[in-house]
Amino acid sequence: MFESDQISLFDTATGGARIGELGAAVRRTNLSAGAWVDHCAGWVSGSDDVFTRLLHTVDWQRERRPMYDRVVDVPRLLRFYGADDPLPDPLLVDLRAALDAHYRSELGERFGTVGMCCYRDGADSVAWHGDTIGRGSTEDTMVAIVSLGQSRPLLLRPRAGGASRRYSLGHGDLLVMGGSCQRTWEHCVPKTTRPTGPRISIQFRPQGVR
Ligand SMILES: O=C(O)CCC(=O)C(=O)O
């Protein structure tokens, strides 16, 4: 950790949301092939107002993509912010700074971009994939996810085959996929038929990782 980056428990400027300490609160699980996952339940507290604000004020984008012989709706809303783009809430700035303070020495660079997904209900989902459009296809890296709103499971499975793992991501939880995770494992958020409220996933990635 870099001293100048040190951040302890603090109030953000966002209506009482609080970011907890990382460190002992983070539980690391080593997966196979140099992949690992860090999990910190309840890292952010008091974030109901931020969640509601993001849900209603972000200019969420609907995307469509080709699938076989058709073009289909991507089953979630999306918004992407480049490293130099203004972020839609000061909490996101504080989260990125807190992640940098904790992970920068291990990651060797700062988190830059912020991607957000809005899962409106249980019909929204993301299929099995790794973030391999950019450098994650060839380099170890980290993707940090902060989850707000409805709890949804995030599943991970090794590309080489084998048992999957399940993390239930609740309101304010942090999950970081690290090491080779993007190229040796895949992750997904499956659909569910249970009554399910909205969830926002906020993903912090180093520049060039997509
Ligand atoms: O919903 C999540 O937390 C995962 C999002 C994800 O996998 C992605 O956008 O690549």
The ligand as an SDF file (V2000), in Angstrom:
LIG
                    3D

 10  9  0  0  0  0  0  0  0  0999 V2000
  -22.8450   -8.2070  -12.6760 O   0  0  0  0  0  0  0  0  0  0  0  0
  -21.6800   -8.3650  -12.3940 C   0  0  0  0  0  0  0  0  0  0  0  0
  -21.2490   -8.0850  -11.2930 O   0  0  0  0  0  0  0  0  0  0  0  0
  -20.7300   -8.9240  -13.4260 C   0  0  0  0  0  0  0  0  0  0  0  0
  -20.6320   -8.0450  -14.6240 C   0  0  0  0  0  0  0  0  0  0  0  0
  -19.7360   -8.6250  -15.6670 C   0  0  0  0  0  0  0  0  0  0  0  0
  -19.3520   -9.7400  -15.6130 O   0  0  0  0  0  0  0  0  0  0  0  0
  -19.3100   -7.8200  -16.7830 C   0  0  0  0  0  0  0  0  0  0  0  0
  -19.8610   -6.7440  -17.0020 O   0  0  0  0  0  0  0  0  0  0  0  0
  -18.3870   -8.2530  -17.4970 O   0  0  0  0  0  0  0  0  0  0  0  0
  1  2  2  0
  2  3  1  0
  2  4  1  0
  4  5  1  0
  5  6  1  0
  6  7  2  0
  6  8  1  0
  8  9  2  0
  8 10  1  0
M  END
$$$$
